[in-house]
Amino acid sequence: MRDAVRRLVLGGLVGKLLGLLREVLLAAAYGTGVPTTAARVAQTGTLVPVDLFTADVLTAGFLPLHKELLTTDPARAATLFRGVRVALRWLAAVLTLGSLALAPAVVDLLAPGLAPATAATCAQFLRVMALGIPSYLQFSLLSYLEISHGGFRLSSARATAQNLGMLLALGLAWVLGEPVVLAGGFAAAYLVLHAWGYRSVRARGFLPAAGGGGGRELRSRLWRRVRPLLLLPVVLQGSVVAERVVASLMGDEVVAAVDYARFVATTGVNLVAVPLGLAGLAALAGLGTAAARERLAAILPGLLLVVAPVSVVLAVGSSPVVEVLYARGAFDAAAVATSASVLAGLGLGFWAQSCAYVLVKALNAADRNRVAAGSLLAGLVVTLVLNVALHAWLGPVTLGLASSAGAVVTAAVAAHALGVGALLWRWVGACVPVAGAAWLLCGRLPAASGWPGLLGVGGCVLVVFGLAAALLPPWRRVVRSLVR
């Protein structure tokens, strides 16, 4: 598991650095203007239906079942793979043709508050992005096939390749003066990834030539694994759509600003929690309850000591963070204020988002998909309700606060189900006074923006958490384990 996490972290780090460069250049070129809004809405319109039908089928259904069959009946594992691949081809055809034909209606559903000209541009972007759906689905299946065989090359390269494609498209769009080229970067990146992924798994012998029968029984087993999760993608994607709707009602620029803030908050989750979660699907599968609980008990304290200081920095220093990353070119003061407001709300729950991801993937690995679905559903319902109920009073910060509240609920439910709830809250309780002290110390700093403000906040947080780690014996033991 350690080697898998290391590979995924390194691959994710490169991808996130390229993603950061993409966001910085996008902010400088278009700010929170129409092209950025169109790109955000079109990507949501492309991925929401894809993830609605496939996300849990691949992660919680195909991957654990395929890995199990590889050791007991490789021929039936091949049958499972081939059946899922054919199903994804048909799904891709339906979704692609549907997006091409119904793009304006999809945009109206996702962002009803947009100006007519902005909505028309979004529909144009959506039609171009939709061309990448077939390759997106097939590459996703190939990457999970590789994980089942113990490989992580495709998964670690995914973010890097996607961001490279979008960077090249951004440069071309700027040179040509045609913003719609931005949408082509997504489709082109996955066409290349699909071709490379197919060649990679075939060269290493992971791609089965033929199946061994038993297709009906395998479909039944896959259905039993996925059935408890059927409501989950509906609520999950519904929450994504609701966020877009709420953001559009607060203004076109809020739709673009939300993703600038969310990129910052999700970077840490992707670098730390996602590798642990994906590797956990393979490493925790088959472990007994006690062994899995022991493994999680070793992971969670270290994870919290890494993400808790980041939460404080994002919540307290949201404005300097946004200024350092984005405040140049077309990204004006209004864009900074809107993005920083959302980021402050996300920062409050950054620690919970990281823990929730790892805990839910641990439930998936233990084939407790019904409980995993329940924990996510609880959090998503909280997020949805708060977004709808509070946006008119609190403004853009609602989008961040609602997401954080939902993550806390998901983490609490999943931790309780795994038997590590008491451990999680004991360590959260230990972090709260330290985070509070850091917050108060940051509040006494002279007002500063940009790099001086960010360095001041980051330095205060580092000093306070560093002293706690030096003075508290349990923290010292966890830090030594992390260093090792």
Secondary structure, DSSP 8 states (H G I E B T S, - for coil): -HHHHHHHHHHHHHHHHHHHHHHHHHHHHHTTSHHHHHHHHHHHHHHHHHHHHHHHIIIIIIHHHHHHHHHH-HHHHHHHHHHHHHHHHHHHHHHHHHHHHHHHHHHHHH-TTS-HHHHHHHHHHHHHHGGGHHHHHHHHHHHHHHHHTT--HHHHHHHHHHHHHHHHHHHHHHHHT-TTHHHHHHHHHHHHHHHHHHHHHHHTT-S-S---S-HHHHHHHHHHHHGGGTHHHHHHHHHHHHHHHHHHHT-HHHHHHHHHHHHHHHHHIIIIIHHHHHHHHHHSTT--HHHHHHHHHHHHHHHHHHHHHHHHHHHHSHHHHHHHHH-STT--HHHHHHHHHHHHHHHHTHHHHHHHHHHHHHHHHTT-HHHHHHHHHHHHHHHHHHHHHHHHHHTTHHHHHHHHHHHHHHHHHHHHHHT-HHHHHHHHHHHHHHHHHHHHHHHTS----HHHHHHHHHHHHHHHHHHHHHH-HHHHHHHHHHH-
